[in-house]
Amino acid sequence: EEKDAPPPTQDEQPLVLTVDRDGTIRVNTTILSREEVGTRLPRMLAARRQQVLYVDAHDVVSYGKVVEAMDLARQGGARSIAMLTTKIVK
């Protein structure tokens, strides 16, 4: 018998990976080196009911850098990755 997972609580912030203007990667407010994405992201995901990682990047960041960050996130266990439609990085 399968049980539905409880819905995310209202106070649970989404997990957002951002690529800043200078290429710095952060997950929410935590700055991560490229190596740390693979080691720390799995723990961040495990602590959440909602297993979606949202991605946002500064407008000047190249598409290639964004794809690289998404690849690192996949290697770090992110299975569901969504692009944010509302910009949070200015």
TACOR-V564460 format. One record per residue. N is the residue number from 0. RES is the residue in one small letter. PHI is phi in whole degrees, -180 to 180 (none if undefined). PSI is psi in radians with two decimals (999 if undefined). OMEGA is omega as a letter, one per 20 degrees, with the letter a starting at -180 (999 if undefined). Layout:
BEGIN
n=N res=RES phi=PHI psi=PSI omega=OMEGA
n=N res=RES phi=PHI psi=PSI omega=OMEGA
END
This chain:
BEGIN
n=0 res=e phi=none psi=2.16 omega=r
n=1 res=e phi=-92 psi=2.45 omega=r
n=2 res=k phi=-114 psi=2.46 omega=r
n=3 res=d phi=-71 psi=2.47 omega=r
n=4 res=a phi=-69 psi=2.51 omega=r
n=5 res=p phi=-63 psi=2.59 omega=r
n=6 res=p phi=-65 psi=2.67 omega=r
n=7 res=p phi=-61 psi=2.53 omega=r
n=8 res=t phi=-73 psi=2.70 omega=a
n=9 res=q phi=-62 psi=-0.53 omega=a
n=10 res=d phi=-89 psi=-0.01 omega=r
n=11 res=e phi=-82 psi=1.98 omega=r
n=12 res=q phi=-71 psi=2.51 omega=r
n=13 res=p phi=-66 psi=2.68 omega=r
n=14 res=l phi=-89 psi=2.05 omega=a
n=15 res=v phi=-122 psi=2.11 omega=r
n=16 res=l phi=-93 psi=2.16 omega=r
n=17 res=t phi=-118 psi=2.58 omega=r
n=18 res=v phi=-115 psi=1.95 omega=a
n=19 res=d phi=-74 psi=2.98 omega=a
n=20 res=r phi=-49 psi=-0.70 omega=a
n=21 res=d phi=-90 psi=0.11 omega=r
n=22 res=g phi=93 psi=-0.02 omega=r
n=23 res=t phi=-64 psi=2.34 omega=r
n=24 res=i phi=-101 psi=2.32 omega=r
n=25 res=r phi=-137 psi=2.65 omega=r
n=26 res=v phi=-116 psi=2.00 omega=a
n=27 res=n phi=53 psi=-1.99 omega=a
n=28 res=t phi=-102 psi=-0.01 omega=a
n=29 res=t phi=-91 psi=2.08 omega=r
n=30 res=i phi=-78 psi=2.29 omega=r
n=31 res=l phi=-124 psi=2.40 omega=r
n=32 res=s phi=-72 psi=2.91 omega=r
n=33 res=r phi=-58 psi=-0.65 omega=r
n=34 res=e phi=-69 psi=-0.66 omega=a
n=35 res=e phi=-70 psi=-0.42 omega=r
n=36 res=v phi=-57 psi=-0.75 omega=a
n=37 res=g phi=-72 psi=-0.44 omega=a
n=38 res=t phi=-99 psi=-0.57 omega=a
n=39 res=r phi=-96 psi=-0.53 omega=a
n=40 res=l phi=-60 psi=-0.71 omega=r
n=41 res=p phi=-57 psi=-0.69 omega=r
n=42 res=r phi=-69 psi=-0.66 omega=r
n=43 res=m phi=-65 psi=-0.73 omega=r
n=44 res=l phi=-68 psi=-0.71 omega=a
n=45 res=a phi=-64 psi=-0.46 omega=a
n=46 res=a phi=-81 psi=0.02 omega=a
n=47 res=r phi=-120 psi=2.58 omega=r
n=48 res=r phi=-74 psi=-0.74 omega=a
n=49 res=q phi=-84 psi=2.02 omega=a
n=50 res=q phi=-95 psi=0.59 omega=r
n=51 res=v phi=-105 psi=2.31 omega=r
n=52 res=l phi=-106 psi=2.14 omega=r
n=53 res=y phi=-93 psi=2.59 omega=a
n=54 res=v phi=-124 psi=2.38 omega=r
n=55 res=d phi=-141 psi=2.63 omega=r
n=56 res=a phi=-146 psi=2.63 omega=r
n=57 res=h phi=-63 psi=2.58 omega=a
n=58 res=d phi=-59 psi=-0.49 omega=a
n=59 res=v phi=-85 psi=-0.14 omega=a
n=60 res=v phi=-74 psi=2.34 omega=a
n=61 res=s phi=-69 psi=2.66 omega=r
n=62 res=y phi=-56 psi=-0.69 omega=a
n=63 res=g phi=-60 psi=-0.69 omega=r
n=64 res=k phi=-67 psi=-0.63 omega=r
n=65 res=v phi=-67 psi=-0.78 omega=r
n=66 res=v phi=-62 psi=-0.70 omega=r
n=67 res=e phi=-60 psi=-0.78 omega=r
n=68 res=a phi=-63 psi=-0.70 omega=r
n=69 res=m phi=-66 psi=-0.67 omega=r
n=70 res=d phi=-63 psi=-0.75 omega=r
n=71 res=l phi=-61 psi=-0.71 omega=r
n=72 res=a phi=-64 psi=-0.72 omega=r
n=73 res=r phi=-62 psi=-0.74 omega=r
n=74 res=q phi=-64 psi=-0.47 omega=r
n=75 res=g phi=-87 psi=0.14 omega=r
n=76 res=g phi=104 psi=-0.05 omega=r
n=77 res=a phi=-71 psi=2.10 omega=a
n=78 res=r phi=-104 psi=-0.45 omega=a
n=79 res=s phi=-121 psi=1.89 omega=a
n=80 res=i phi=-119 psi=2.27 omega=a
n=81 res=a phi=-129 psi=2.46 omega=r
n=82 res=m phi=-81 psi=2.39 omega=r
n=83 res=l phi=-74 psi=2.42 omega=r
n=84 res=t phi=-94 psi=-0.34 omega=r
n=85 res=t phi=-106 psi=2.15 omega=a
n=86 res=k phi=-67 psi=2.37 omega=r
n=87 res=i phi=-116 psi=-0.33 omega=r
n=88 res=v phi=-93 psi=2.16 omega=a
n=89 res=k phi=-110 psi=999 omega=999
END
